[in-house]
Amino acid sequence: MANSDQNSGTSSTFSVSKKTPILGLKLYVIILVTIAALIIVFFLIIFLCRRSSRRRRAQLRYSSGLLPLVNKEISNIKQHDDHIKHVESVELGKNSSSNVSDEKKGNFTSNESSSSRTESVSVVESVNIGWGRWYSLKELETATSCFAVENVIGEGGYGVVYRGVVSDGSVVAVKNLMNNKGQAEREFKVEVEAIGKVRHKNLVGLIGYCAEGSERLLVYEYVDNGNLEQWLHGDVGPISPLSWEIRMKIAIGTAKGLAYLHEGLEPKVVHRDVKSSNILLDRKWNPKVSDFGLAKLLGSEISHVTTRVMGTFGYVSPDYASTGMLNEGSDVYSFGVLLMEIITGRNPIDYSRAPGEMNLVDWFKVMVASRRGEELVDGLIEVHPPPRALKRALLVCLRCIDLDPLKRPKMGQVVHMLEAEDFPFRSEPRAARETASIGPPEADAKKGP
Ligand SMILES: Nc1ncnc2c1ncn2[C@@H]1O[C@H](COP(=O)(O)OP(=O)(O)OP(=O)(O)O)[C@@H](O)[C@H]1O
């Protein structure tokens, strides 16, 4: 028995050290190589899994965790022409600078000289610049964990936006501008100069910037509940958390922010890219208009300035698109389209819809003309608005998208119209009331004056 065990032991030793037909290698060598290969494959799989889970986490963060994701293919159809997107602002720049107040001129000049001074040193300390701060690149690297993918909030036409925590503990949004051929730098300067000092509760505040070497970054206050596009067009389930009241709050706040840009600043600022993805929301659904990347300063004496057409497809006013004549009326038109989007929950251009419904403005007008205003309300709104409130909102839409820019209301008037309980029932002349005849229920019509 013992002998037979010994024999089997000898035979197993013999078989492991036996030469195999594979390159004449011994069996134990092949076993070792196989084990090593398996270990390598195992670690490779772990590495790949980790990478993909990091990517998933980043994607989740892109939509701020619990925020609805948006199908960009449908909703973000934009004019991609770079020549259109990055316009020459020379003419506009000249005009605006000749109209800025002395106080502002001083500020802009000091900003620029300071900016070039910043570029000449490698590491710049944070400096208070009156309206905000300069941030050193190092400071912003620390704030965003070296611009880690986990901190990416999203990406727009001008660069990637990161969430960051600066040294005083406050959360910020850092927009890292793409630095190609100096275009980003130009946008950067426009943006910094135009909005550095602007403060309004319905506008996203710029709290600083960084200009170091070729890097150009803008530091904004962080708005923590995503943007309106996500909430209108993302997957929110069968009932939208955006009730009619919340939608009107967002519309009115947005109108107030724009009214401030148009009417509360000297020189006034035309936003140029009013759209739902540029309306950021806080947890209480307060809207904040963002992305002044396209904003240009307008002198108060100038009614319009010619530039190449910018903006986002579906929101651009026909007059601006065809003539390139820019004034705040273009923003009013875009706001009208935005308000239609808020009411209907539909994208301004949606190729997935029936031919007559692809263009929101056209469909909206047809529906109103055929007294089917009630049907315009987003089906995801659980409680339909009172007829008067709906009528008011529909009328504001129609006023804002008037083909004659001169007939469009000012944003300040839009605020009043949206807020006035009795609009259009008391304050409006009869003719206007008739235009507003959008198929009210009989009972409501009788209530009117
Ligand atoms: N201050 C901010 N706080 C929180 N999120 C922000 C802030 N600014 C931008 N974002 C988010 O970052 C993303 C990219 O914004 P960005 O303004 O760069 O591009 P966009 O508006 O999507 O497109 P475009 O540049 O064409 O206007 C968006 O999801 C936006 O909601």
The ligand as an ORCA input file, in Angstrom:
! r2SCAN-3c Opt
* xyz 0 1
  N     -23.383     78.304    -11.807
  C     -23.756     77.068    -12.057
  N     -24.178     76.257    -11.071
  C     -24.561     74.984    -11.318
  N     -24.555     74.419    -12.550
  C     -24.138     75.175    -13.581
  C     -23.712     76.530    -13.394
  N     -23.368     77.042    -14.610
  C     -23.571     76.050    -15.497
  N     -24.028     74.945    -14.898
  C     -24.383     73.683    -15.566
  O     -23.284     73.279    -16.355
  C     -23.732     72.766    -17.593
  C     -23.041     73.484    -18.742
  O     -23.416     74.857    -18.702
  P     -23.009     75.896    -19.820
  O     -23.639     77.193    -19.456
  O     -21.552     75.881    -20.001
  O     -23.611     75.262    -21.135
  P     -25.073     75.181    -21.726
  O     -25.908     76.297    -21.186
  O     -25.580     73.783    -21.512
  O     -24.773     75.362    -23.280
  P     -24.253     76.687    -24.012
  O     -22.844     76.914    -23.606
  O     -24.371     76.347    -25.437
  O     -25.160     77.803    -23.590
  C     -25.249     72.892    -17.615
  O     -25.803     71.651    -17.247
  C     -25.546     73.888    -16.536
  O     -26.786     73.620    -15.937
*
